[in-house]
Amino acid sequence: MSAGTHNITIDQGATFELTVTIKESGSAKDLSSYSARAQLRKSKESSTSVVFTCDRDGAGSALSDTGVVTMGLTPAQTNSLTEGKYLYDLEIFTANDAIVNRIIQGSATVNRGITR
């Protein structure tokens, strides 16, 4: 499966969440044997990253058979980002990276906050 492309906007200093429903043959993919991970970087070569929280509902729940993954950043995380362009991707994977699938990828624009 090839990763979809979805460009996102992140507001500096605000909570960010993106919910993705993963389907396989038209039905929600059972993710109960998978984990998810996502990172934000200034460039593909950048050694530093911001790690998204990845779970079923944004509250730390494990993945399940619903096919839903929520990736999020806290206000403290987004506040530490400088305004500009970034890249991100989201992967699902099984134990020991036996199976790894990139689900979605794209650019992220961080908008500077005004209210401080």
N, C-alpha and C positions, 0 to 999 in steps of 0.2 A: 504494500500500500504506500502510496506517495503522500507526503505531508501536504496539507492544505496551506494556503497562504492567507493570513488575516493580519492586517496592520492595526495597531492599537494606539490609543492615546492615554497617557498616564498624567494625572494632575499632581504636581508636586505638593506634598503635605497632606494628601487625601488618601483614603482607603481605595485600593484598586482591586477589583475582582473580575475575572473572566470565566464564565462557565461554558464548558464544551461538552456536547453529547456525542459520544463515539458510537457509530453504528457499523454493523457488519451485516451484509446481505439484507439491508433495510430494517434490521432490528437492533435494539440497544446491545452493545457488546458486553458480555459478562467480564467485568474487570476484577472479580474477587481474587484472582491469583496474580494480579498485577499491582505494581506501585507506579507512581507518577513523579516526574521531576521536570522543572522548568527553570531556566536561567535567562537573565538579561545582561547583555554585554555591550560595550561601546563599539566593538568590532568583532569579527570572527576570531581575530588573533589576540584579542585582549586577554590578559591573564587574570584580571579581576572580574568578578561577576556579582550580581545581586540574585539571590535564590528566592524564587516564588514558593509560597506554601502551596502544596498540591494535595487536595483531598476531595471527598465526595460533596461536601456541603459548605466549605469555608470554615468549619468549626473543628477541624482536626480528625474527622471521621475517616476510617479506611475506605478504600474503593470497594464497590459492590457490583451487583449484576445490573445496575441501572444504566451503565455506560456514561455516567456523568462525572466529570472532573472539574473542580473549581480551582483555579490558580489565583493566588492573591498576594498583595503586598500591604504591609501596615502603613499608617501615616508616617511613622518614623522612617521606614525604608524609603518611601517616595520623597520624603523631605530631604533625604541625604543625596538624592539624585540631582545632577546639574541639568539645566535645561538643554535640550538637544535631541539628536537622533541616536537610537540604540537598535540592537537586534535581539530577538528572543526566539526560543522554541520550547515546545512541550513534548515530552516523551513518556510513553508507558513502557514498563519493563518487568520481566519476571526475575526470580531469584538468580543471583550470580550473572545477571545480564544475559541469560540464555536466549531470551527473546527481547529485542528492543525495537520499538516502532516510534518514529517521529510522527506525531499527530498533526501538529500545526506549527507554523513558523511565520515570521514576518518582521517588519520594522516596528519600533515603538518610538513615539514622539513624546517627550516629557515637556509639559507646559509649566513654566515657572509660576509659582503661587504669588498672589498679590497680598492676601491677608496673612499676617504673621502675628 
